Amino acid sequence: MKRAAFKVLSPTAILGYGFPEESFRRGVEKKPDLIAVDAGSTDPGPHYLGIGKSFTSRLAVKRDLALMLEGALKLGVPCIIGSAGGSGAREHVAWTESIIREIAGEQGYAFRMAVIYADVSKKDVLGAMRKGKVRPLYPAPEIGPGEVSKSVRIVAQMGVEPLLEALEQGCQVILCGRCYDPIPFAAPAIQKGYDTGLAIHMGKILECAAIAATPGSGSDCVMGTLLDDCFEMESLNEQRQFTCISTAAHTLYEKTDPYALAGPGGLLDLRKTRFEALEGGRVRVSGTKFVAANPYTVKLEGVKRAGFRTISIAGIRDPILVDTIDSVLDTIRIKTKEATGFDGGLFFHLYGKNAVMGALEPEKDSRPCELGLVMEVIAGTQQQANTVCSYVRSTLLHFGYPGRISTAGNLALLYSPSDIPCGKVYVFNIYHLMEVDDPKGLFPMEVYEVTP
Amino acid sequence: MNTVPLTELAAVIRSKNAGPYELTVDIMFKDERDYLLLKKTNFFTKQLFARLYGIPEGKVINVVYFDAAFAVKCTMVRSTVSGAPGDTDIYGAQQHAPLLKLRVPLTRSEGPPA
């Protein structure tokens, strides 16, 4: 049976990155069957999951959500948000939920909303670990129960199943905790019986919105149209278009293997995928298959505390010091240990030398005319980090290194105060697959009638 | 053998995290013929990337040719997990520079497009 086209409007690559209102209106005029957005990423690092805050700003998220809700309610179609607040833990979901309720109150909206959580308790992870159902996602290392216990927050990436349940219950707004990125775009189409592989592949492109178009942008709107045996991508801004290359290239983005994209409960097989250019800057994609996995696995992301950070930023312009900086910093390292007893994390980031690539830097002998130096201390308490950083900065400032002729100070300190306490430091310590019996079991859902 | 700078043949050369534990680099060619020639001679190998980045071959996870985008992709184990103490590039977005100096062997036949 031939189904009608299923159109999905993706306004922006990350909720809160913004999008031109004109592009969005053009999308709404085409009467999409769904407006969805991805809010999440591990790219900004472990801090945000650890601290329970978003990497996007509240005002920006509210602006994007207000337009999305307005569009979805006007059209009477679902509005789905994946990986709320960036990391998708309970705090991130609550933050986003408060913004949605605020908009509903201000605009007089009423709708049924599902809130789906993605937090996993240490107890559940430890239980699964005992049964041999937790394994590292290479190259993450094997871990034991002790490491799990150190985690401050663990989330799992949900698959399509919890969202199908929310749709069955007639929820128009679905707010998801941590989610496999394509899922918010794919779930309603899968519910209607469209091919899972094509729906998820289309979601994989839509979750980055116009990044897959050319010229690419992380803050512009695109539309995906799903048909029975293919899907089509189009830009909603006439200054961009999809090409076979831009669409295919996106399949590579942030992935290890472009032919096999793993997700909750299975993988996308792209070995037979075809990209075909259409008129009007559109591209048709076909041939992608979903291969279900047994047992069903979800990806866990967890972080633990690694101390407190203080930094100080300075420039070095003296050519004698620039030439001898490595040995000077070695001496400062030794002096710091002797004077403070501190044997923890002390890092010198030398911009102009090897601060960006570190050990991977192939041009080890470059001779810049100035260096940027970030002194970084990670210690057990903020006070200790402040104390050690202060010692490092003041010692380096006045250190009488061999050959020195500038005796008033070695550093062009950038700020007053010169030392900046940065707060808690987190590191990823769980990046594992966990087998589950029930794909919905880890993801509790609450359904609300939101009223103004 | 003639060599040409990779930057002359590539439309895109980039690096990025593939999750917090992996660094992945993509090279996309402007011309399918250049791509196919280098693919045929298997110029891009784990050994090549290990040498360019000064890492053991065991840290190179894979090298994949992707015809649909005239692209070669190499994924490596990150030397430091993204955001962990000592990491220098949280997104992994500025680790592509060694490829910008690479020269590749190529004898181009200036025929009509294939």
Interface residues (C-beta under 8 A of the other chain):
Chain A: T42 D43 P44 G45 P46 H47 L137 Y138 P139 A140 C244 I245 A248 A249 T251 L252 Y253 E254 K255 T256 D257 P258 Y259 T273 R274 F275 A306 G307 G345 F347 H349 A355 V356 M357 G358 A359 L360 P362 I378 V425 Y426 V427 F428 Y431
Chain B: A11 V12 K16 N17 A18 G19 P20 Y21 E22 T24 D26 M28 L52 Y53 G54 I55 I61 N62 V64 F66 A68 A69 F70 A71 K73 T75 V77 R78 S79 T80 V81 S82 G83 A84 P85 G86 D87 T88 D89 I90 Y91 Q94 Q95 A97 P98 K101
